Amino acid sequence: EYMFPDAVEVQALVRTKGLFSFYEDGHQECCRVRKVRPLRRALKGLKAWITGQRKDQSPGTRSEIPVVQVDPVFEGMDSGIGSLVKWNPVANVKGNDIWTFLRTMNVPVTQ
């Protein structure tokens, strides 16, 4: 399933701030329009979701990611806090171990 940002919102953002505003505003507004809102729409109909987040990706912000949690940001099917379970199955796996596994299993990847 593919989710897309709202075209009107993207056009308004680009019109007012330019195509590369994310270099100046710390990605906040751009990511909210292009990523967060579409993801929020997609998750609204679910009870749980699976991510590929790892603790070693960003030690400053992800170092305490649990393997299973109640999603602290997004809401699921039943709405409200606690309505969406977030599963991070590779939270404790190192990036180089992921790449070793992918190569060993001959998983096609694009980089």
C-alpha positions in Angstrom: 0.0 0.0 0.0 1.3 3.4 -0.9 0.5 6.6 0.9 1.1 10.1 -0.6 1.2 13.5 0.9 -1.7 15.9 0.2 -0.8 17.6 -3.1 -2.3 20.9 -2.0 -0.2 21.0 1.2 3.0 20.2 -0.7 2.3 22.8 -3.3 1.6 25.4 -0.6 4.8 24.5 1.2 6.9 24.7 -2.0 5.2 28.0 -3.0 5.8 29.7 0.3 9.2 28.2 1.4 10.7 26.8 -1.8 11.6 23.3 -2.9 14.5 22.9 -0.5 13.2 24.6 2.7 14.2 21.5 4.7 17.8 22.7 4.6 16.8 25.8 6.6 14.0 24.7 8.9 15.5 21.4 10.3 13.1 19.2 8.2 10.2 19.8 10.6 7.6 21.2 8.3 8.7 19.3 5.2 8.6 16.0 7.1 5.3 16.8 8.7 3.7 17.4 5.3 5.4 14.7 3.3 5.9 11.9 5.8 4.1 12.3 9.2 0.6 13.2 8.0 0.5 10.4 5.3 1.8 7.9 7.9 -0.8 9.1 10.5 -3.6 8.5 7.9 -2.3 5.0 7.2 -1.9 4.0 10.8 -5.4 5.3 11.8 -6.9 2.1 10.5 -4.6 -0.3 12.3 -4.1 -1.9 15.7 -0.3 -2.4 15.3 2.6 -1.6 13.1 6.1 -2.9 12.5 9.1 -0.6 12.0 12.8 -1.1 11.1 14.1 1.3 13.7 17.3 0.4 15.4 19.0 1.8 18.4 22.3 2.3 16.6 20.7 4.4 13.8 20.6 7.5 15.9 21.9 7.0 19.5 20.7 10.4 20.6 17.1 9.8 19.8 16.7 6.0 19.4 19.0 4.6 22.1 16.1 3.5 24.3 13.7 2.1 21.7 12.0 -1.0 23.1 11.2 -4.0 20.9 7.4 -3.6 21.7 5.7 -0.5 22.9 2.5 1.4 22.9 3.1 4.0 20.2 3.7 7.3 21.9 3.0 9.5 18.9 0.5 7.8 16.5 -3.1 6.6 17.1 -4.6 3.4 15.7 -8.0 2.1 14.8 -9.6 2.8 18.2 -8.2 6.3 18.5 -6.5 7.9 21.5 -3.4 7.2 23.5 -2.6 3.4 23.7 -4.6 2.5 20.7 -1.6 1.5 18.5 1.1 -1.1 19.3 4.5 -0.4 17.7 6.8 -3.3 17.2 10.5 -2.7 16.5 11.8 -6.2 15.9 15.4 -5.1 14.9 15.8 -2.5 17.7 18.7 -4.4 19.2 20.3 -5.5 15.9 23.4 -3.7 14.6 23.3 -2.2 11.1 26.3 -4.3 10.0 24.5 -7.5 11.2 21.5 -6.5 9.0 23.7 -6.1 6.0 25.4 -9.4 6.7 22.1 -11.2 6.9 20.8 -9.6 3.7 24.0 -10.7 1.8 23.9 -14.2 3.3 20.3 -14.6 2.3 20.8 -13.1 -1.2 18.0 -10.5 -0.5 17.9 -8.0 -3.4 18.5 -4.5 -2.1 18.9 -1.0 -3.6 21.2 1.4 -2.0 
